[in-house]
């Protein structure tokens, strides 16, 4: 998953915020400094929810963790595309277009 997200892009940096958690990835945007993504990869069961993707905007204060939405999917390309879109600076609606067939929780 890490390589899929970082391959051929120059606007995403992996952070060390998830270092202590072996099932979580953490990325930030180099274009929109307030944008961050957490991906929990714990499940591995092959059903929707294997990846839980928190889309964060640190200027958004309506949720305790600054998440504007959480997407649950078992599709690795969907997780990659959502992460790339959000961290590239696309709006929430455009980013969620990649979430077809996924469970989306808006915050």
N, C-alpha and C positions, 0 to 999 in steps of 0.2 A: 504494500500500500504506500509506504513512504516513497519508494522509487517512482511509482506511478504518478504521484502528486508532484514531485520535484523535477521529473524528467522534462527537459527542454523549456523550462520557465525561469525567468529571472526576477519575478516579482513576489516570490514566496521564500520565507526562511523558516526552517524548523527551529523551534525554541527548546530550551532545556527545562521548561516548566513541567514536562511529563517524565523526566528522567527516572524518577523513583517508581513510576508505574509502568510495568512491562506491557500492559495491554492498552495503553493510551498514547496517542500521537498529538502533538501540539504544533501549530503553524501560525505565523503572523504574516501580514501583508507588508511588503516593502513600499507599496504605493499608497496605501491607506492605513496609516499607523494605528488607527483605532480598531482595525479589523483583526480578528483572531478566530481560529477554528480549533476545537478539540474533537478528536475522533476516538471513541471508545471501541476497541476491537475485541472485547472480551468473549462474546457469545460463541461464535464459531459453530453454530448449530445448523446452518443452512436454511434458516427461515428468516423472514423479514425482521429486522432488528439486530442483525449481526454487527452492523456498524451504527453507532449512535453519533451523529454529527451535530455539535453545538456551533451555531454561527453567532459569534459575538461581535458587538459594536460597543467599545468601551465608553462611548458617549451616550449610550442608551441606558437609562436608569430605571426602567419599568420592571426589570427582573433582578434578582439578587446577584446573578452572575453575568449580567450584561448580555445575556443571550437574547437574540431577537427571534430565533427559531431553532428547533431541534428536528433533525430528519433521521428516521430509522429506516435502514435499508439492508438488504443482504447482497446488493449488487456493487461490487468494487468499482467498476467504471462510473456508476452513479455517484458514489462517495468521492471519487477523484474529481469529477466534473463539478460537483457542488462546491467542493473546497476551492478549486481553481477559480470558479466564477466569483465567489464571495471575496476571495483575497485579491482578485484582479480589480475589484471595485464595482462590480455589477450590482444593481439594486436587488432587493430581496425578491421581488416578483420574478425578475429575470433569472436569478439564481435558482429559485424553486421550480422553474420550468424543467430543470434537470431531474427533479424528484418524482417524475411520473412512476406510479406503481409503488411509491414509498409512503410511509406514514410520516406526516408533517405536523408538528406542534408549534403553533405560533405563540410567542410569549407576549 
